[in-house]
Amino acid sequence: MDIWYFTAFFAGLVLFFGTHLFSAVRSRGEGGLAARIGRGPYMGLYSLLTAAGFVAMVWGYAYIKPGWIQLGIPPEWTRHVTMALMLPAMILIVTAYMRPVGFIKKAVKHPMLAAVKLWALGHLLVNWDLSSVILFGSFLVFGVIDRIAVKRRGDVGAATATPNVLGDLLSIAVGIALYLLLVYQLHGDLFGANVLLR
C-alpha cells in the first residue's frame, strides 16, 4: 500500500485533532493566542489547519481502509445499534445550531459534542478494521476530552438559555429528515457504503 496514504492519514489525524485539542485547552484570557494575534486571524488559521487535516485524514483513510488489518467481523446486531444511535446523533447535530434554543439543547448543554460521541461509538461498533478503530476511536476520545475541558473552564453551554419548544420540534423534524436522507441516499453516495445492505 502506498506510503503516501498512510502519511496523509496519520498527518491528518495529528493536524485535525491537534488543532481541536489546542482549542479545547487554550487560554481564553488576554494572554491567549487569539487575543495576541486577533480573533479574525486566529479563526482563519484554525479553520485552514483544521480543514487541511480533515481532508488529509479522510483521503488517507479512504485508501487504506479496504486493505488494512481486519481485527474481526462485527456481529449483525451491531449494525442495528449503530443505526439506532445515528438518529439521536443527527437530531443533536441539528440542535447544536437550531434557533430558537429548545429544551433538548438546554438539557444536553453541548449537543455537538454529544453527537460526535454517539457517531463515533456507533461507527466503532460496525467497523473492526484497524484504520477505522484509529479514526473513530480518535473522535470518541476527543469528544470525552473536550467535554471534560468545557466543564473545567465553566462553559455551561445552553444550560442558562430560555428554551422554546419550537426549537425542539424543528430540530427533531430536520434531524429525522437528514437521518433518512443519509440512510437511503447520501451514505452510499458519499462513502460507498449502503447501510441498508450487508
N, C-alpha and C positions, 0 to 999 in steps of 0.2 A: 504493500500500500504506500502511496506517495507520502513522503515525509512532510510535504507542504501542508497536507490536510491535517495532520497531527499538530503541526506547528500552529496553524491557524486556529484550530480548536482550543488548544491549551493557552495560547496567547490571548485569544478572545475571552476565555474564561477569566484569566488574570485581569485583563483590562476592564471588562464589564463589571465583575464583582469587586475589583479593587476600587473603582470609582464609587460604586454604591456603598461599599463599606466605609470609605473615607467620608462620604456624605453623612452616613449614619452616626459616625463618632466625632466629626469635626466640631470645632468650636463655633458657636453661634454668636459670640460676642464681637467686640470691636477689633480684637486681635486676630480674628479668624481670617482665612484666605479670602472668602467672599467680600469681607469688609475692606481688606487691603487692596484688592485689585478691582473691586466694583462688582455689584450684583450682576450686571449685564455680561461683562467678560467672563465672570465665573460660570454663569449658566451656559454661555456659549461653549466654553471649553469643556465643561462637564457633559453637555449634550453631544459634542463631537466625539469625545473619548468613549462615551457610553455606546453611541451608535456604531463606531468602528469596532468596538469589542463585540457587540451583539452580532454584527454582520459576519465577522471572522469566526465567531463561535458557532453560529448556525451553519455557515458554509462548510466548515470543517466537520461538524457533526453529521451533516447530510451525506458526506462522502465516506466517513469511516464507520458509521453505524452498520451498514449491511455486512461488512466483512470482519468486524471486530469480535472480540471474545464474548461468547454467549454463556452466561452464568447459569442458565436454567430455562425451563419452559414454564411461564406463569400459568396457573390453573385457570379454567374457564370462568370461575366466579369472579376473578379479579377484574375482568372486563366490565362486568355489570356494576361492580362497586365504583370503578372509575367513572363510568357514565353517570352514576348517581351523584358522585362528588362534583362533577363538572357543572351540573345545574346550579347549585348554590354559588359555585365559583363565578359563573357568568353573571349571576344576579349581583354578587358583591362587587364585581368589576364595574358594572354599570352604576351601582350605588355610590361608589367612590367619587363619581363625577356628577351625579344627579343633583339638580336643584329643582324644587326645594329639598332640603335635608329631611329624610324620613326617619322613622323610628328604628329601622334596621341600622342605618349609618350611626345613629346616636348610640345604639346598644353595642355595636361592634367596635366603634371608635376609629379603627383603621381598616376599613373594608378591603382596600387593595392588598395589604399585607396578608389578610386572612385568605383572600382569593388566591394569591400566589402559593401559599402553603397548601391549600386544597388541591390546586392544579398540579403542583409538584408531587405531592403524595399520590394522587391518582395516577400520574404517569409513571411513577416508580413501581406501582403495583403491576403494571402491564408491560413494562419494558425491562427485561432482565439481561440485556447486553451491557457490557462494561461502560461503553460510551454514554448510554442513557442513564445509568446509575450515577456516573460522574456529573452529567449535565443536570438532571432533575434533582439529584441529591444536593448539588450546589445551591439551587434555587430554594430548596426546603431549608437548608442550614442558614442561608442568608435571611430568609423570612423570619426564622426564630431569632437570629442575632439582631436584626433590625427592630423587631418588636420589643426586645429587651432594651435596646438603645433608646427608643422613643419613650419607653416607660421611665427609664432612668433620668432622662432630661426633662421629665414632667410634661411631655406632649400628650394631652388627653384627646387629641383629635376632635371628633364631633361630639364628644360627651357633653359639652355645655350648650349645644345647639338646641333651638326650639323646633321640635320635629313637626312635620306636616305629613299626614297620611298619603297625600298626593305623591310625594317623593317615593314612598314605598310602592304604590300602585304602578307608577311609571317604571321604577327600577325592575320590578318583577315582570312586567309586560315586555320591556325591552330585553331583559336578561333571558327570558324564555325564548323570545324570537331569535336572539343571537345563538342560543344553545341549539335550537332546531336547525338554523342555517349552517352552523358548524358541523353538526352531526350528519345532516343529509347532503351537504354540498362542500363547504369550504375545507373541512379537514382532509378530504380526499384530494381536492384541487390543489391545496397549498402544500400538503405534507405527503401526499401519495399514499395515504393510509385510510381506507374506508372503514370507519369504526363499526359499521353495521355488519361487516363481513369478517369472518375469521379464517 
